[in-house]
């Protein structure tokens, strides 16, 4: 069985483009450099060559201990190779740093290129890789001092080691700063995405609320229209005054339904950020009496009682919920049990809660004519509304055969 390659070799042969994106601000996933990157790398090669010549010139001018022609040729060749290798310092950061380190063992002109490669390594690779190369610089300097006749180990160590530590620290600083900027950018993008999600959720919740209001309001209005029209259909012998009165009810109910439909559609058509008009007035607890009277005028047989202590203290949301419960119940009665005796009871007091009860008995034949269509979601919507308000709602036939809608609301 073959052994896994050592970690150092993996770091050496792995291109920088395979690192985490946060460590490579200027490279994409394919390792392709931008024009700016190529220009900077070309400048780095030139700077390394110029500084390498400056590092080599004192050795050439030293009259006491001079380099041989072979040593000069080796020094210049190694320095040139080190400068050229800087062209790949982004993609192969650790490999270039080690190559420059090796060449610097026999060349003083390769030292600036090695420092630039070390700085680039600190920018593009984790800290452990940079510290490893810094530690390897010490034996490399000692070997150079033993190889070159123009210097001694202590002088080389005191001159080059601070430079190596300085460029490594600078590269780590640049790396940390880039990572910080990328982290802040990611947080800003995440916050923006969360804000958009919050706005979309709020918009969807508002549209759901509008749809519920549309169902509650329009279903009741249209059911009243159907009841009035049904009364004219089954009683063609009504007096002209009664027919005129019923026609007036049809016209006013249809106008109210159109106005409410226009308000709802206007809300749905509003663009985000557009200033909306004044909201339509919402029903309150006192509007339940008007609702019952409208149903009575449509022919419903309703026994209505409301005993609420301090009705002026009822919160607007609580009164609206009670109104919607009575409205949906009377709408269902008009659709499926028109003409049956119905009782509506609304009682409550502060601290004791608000109790809303609607009861009717299903007849053998609910009403003349075909049944009005319904989605069957009205009572489910009421249950959701009451649950959100912290109350309870039950509906269905009881033991006596009556159909009951009974709600307990917190107050």
Buried (B, 14 or more C-beta within 10 A) or exposed (E): EEEEEEEEEEBBEBBBBEBEEEBBBEBEEEBEBEEEEEEBBEEBBEBBBEBBBEBBEEBEEEEEEBBEEEBBEBBBBBBBBBBEBBBBBBBBBBBBBBBBBBBBBBBBBBBBBBBBBBBBBBBBBBEEBBEBBBEBBEEBBBBBBEEBBBBEEEEBBEEBBEBBEEBBBBBBEBBEEBBEEBEEEEEEEEEEEEEEEEEEEEEEEEEEEBEBBBBBBBBBBBBBBBBBEBBBEEEEEBEEEEBEBBEEBBEEBBEBBEEBBEBBEEBEEEEEEEEEEEEBEEBBBBBBEEBBEBBBBBBBBBEBEBEBEEBEEBBEBBBBBBBBBBBBBBBBBBBBBBBBBBBBBBBBBEEEBBBBBBBBBBEEEBBEEEEBEBEEEBBEBBBBBBEEBEBBBEBEEEEEEBBBBBBBBEB
